[in-house]
């Protein structure tokens, strides 16, 4: 928390203090007609929905407070460390990075801007996608990435999607029963059915973070997974863990846990 605080922009630091002061100033005892939990929720919601622009070494990101707070090396620290150690080199080679659950582009923009990857991003949330587009142009990587306002799955369809006030919880699978989720419909596509101008052998890294929908994403890109011979795939597994592991094993991918929720799948020990 404090490491992030000192690296944050002035506007983010100011909002952090506003939240802390709001908590401190809440009534210690329940006053008549005052619901402390609701009051704190209202204050936090207003702060989290405040739009800000954050300038970092990863790129320049625009979004609400809850979105840009994720753009720091201490969030998903193990993933950042793995990517820093293994994929930030060989800039002269053509390499493609596929980012499923792109959010506002914290990984997609970093890999394109700083490490020479061509990026393909997929983000189903309409409001988040608008921030993603703005972040791409602010970071000046619009010629290096292609992004699609769709979810990836095992079939082409319109599906219900649960949108949270905290965008990191957006999901097709509201199994966690998170409160205040807005139910909307978004388009879902099979990756294998999309006519994308890419060579499977150029795909060197795939990152999937879809809050429970990962098994369906993988089955929808089976043809691509079968073609690739030298690739690393990072998957955050929320649901269907055994199904995901067995599916990837059937395609001859070796599985290695990164931490309690993230897994690395490899077909070749040599990292691109």
Secondary structure, 3 states (H helix, E strand, C coil): CHHHHHHCCHHHHHHHHHHHHHHHCCCCCCCCCCCHHHHHHHHHHHHHCCEEEEECCCCEEEEEHHHHCCCCCCCCHHHHHHHHHHCCCCCCCCCEEEEECCCCCHHHHHHHHHHCCEEEEECCCHHHHHHHHHHHHHCCCCCCEEEECCEECCCCEEEEEEECCCHHHCECCCCCCCCCCEEEEEEEECHHHCCCCCCHHHEEEEEECCCCCHHHHHHCCHHHHHHCCCCEEEEECCCCHHHHHHHHHHCCCEEEECCCCEEEEECCCCCC
